[in-house]
Amino acid sequence: MNVRTARDWDGGVRKTSTSRTYRDGLRVDYAAGTATMAGVNTVSPILSVLDKQLHPRFLSLTEREQIRDVAGESGLAEPGQ
């Protein structure tokens, strides 16, 4: 996963092939070169829902954050770079 994609997801940014829609409703269309405000209803996710383990094969949110923290402390390269 690209680092920018992870940051976008953390910030509530939704991306299509040519645009990004930010949490505050700003939609930037890179192909058309426009920026517009759209009525975006955002729902803050409940932490317990995010931390719920989907399947034993997948890491939980807490486990992924621990890996990210350890990788940052040890100076390992970011994935995708």
LOLUM-362769 format. One record per residue: x, y, z of N, C-alpha, C in turn. Coordinates in steps of 0.02 Angstrom, whole numbers, plus 50000, padded with zeros to 5 digits. Example, Ala and Ser with C-alpha at 12.3 -4.5 7.8 and 13.67 -1.06 7.14 Angstrom:
<tivos>
506604971650390506154977550390506604983550390506424988850354506844994750357506455000250394
</tivos>
This chain:
<tivos>
500424994250000500005000050000500455006250000500255011049961500615017349957500505021350022501015024950044500975028850105500445034250099500395037450040499895042650031499195039750036499085033750010498435030550015498245029450088498725027150128498595025950200498425032550235498795037750218498655044250250497975046850228497805045950165497145048050141496595044350179496665037850186496155033950221496095036150293496665037350326496655039750395496305046450401496385050650349496085057350349495375057550322495105051850302494425051650277494355053750205494905053450167494895055450097494695049450054494215050750008494005045549961494295047249893494555042249858494895043449795494555039449739494485042649681494295039149620494885039649573494795037449512495365037449466495615044549450495185049649452495405056349434495265061649487494995059649545494825064849594494905062249666494925067049712494925065549783494375069649816494005066449861493495069949899493715069949972493805075949999494045076750067493465076750116493625075650179493135074950232492675081150237492945087050225492545093050231492095094350170492125089950119491685090650061492035093350000492665095250005493025097749948493185092049900492985092849837493115087749786493595090849735494185087849728494685090249681494715085349623494555087849563494575083649503495205085649464495695081149463496335082749433496285082849356495855078749327495785078549255495465084949228494955087449263494615093549241494945099849268495365099049318495695104849348495225109149390494725105949422494235109749461494235107449534494005111949576493905110349646493215112849665492785108549690492105110449707491935107849777491445110949807491195108549872490585104249859490575098349889490015093749881489725092349950489085090849951488765089050014488975082150035489445081650080489695075250102489495074150174489155068750186488975066950254489485061750278489865063650328490355059050354490125056450422490235050250433490065047150496490715045050528490825047350589491425045350624491365038050643491845033950622491805026850639491915025750713491575020850738491655018950809492275014550813492705016150860493345012650866493265005150874492755003050911492664995850921492514992250855492174995750809492034992850743492674992250703493094997450706493724997350669494204992050696494204990950762494664986450793494434979150790493824977950768493554971250765493954967050715494134961050735494514956650691494044953450641494184954450577493754951750525493824944250518494434941950522494574934750513495264933550543495394927650571496044926450603496634927350554496504926850490497034927550440497264934850434496834939650450497004946650442497204949750509497644954750506497854958350566497314963250587497264964150652496794969150678497104976150671496704981250681496954988050678497514989150729497424986550789497934987350841498594984050820498554978150791499164974650769499504978450713499124981250666499424985050611499754991450637499434994650687499735000750716500374999150753500394993450787501004991450822501574990250773501424987050717501934985750665502184992450638501724997050624501925003650598502375007250648502195006950713502585010350764503285007450769503345000850769503994997550773504414999050711504104998950653504475000450592504725007650593504325012250619504535019250623505105020350672505085016750728505605017450779506275014650755506235009150716506845005850694507145008950631506775013750602507035017150542506965013050479506515008150479506405004150418506075008550365506215006950304505925010650248505175009650246504815014850225504095014450218503935009650160503405005750166503215001450110503055005650048503245003149991503105006649927503625011849910504165012349947504675017249931505325013849915
</tivos>
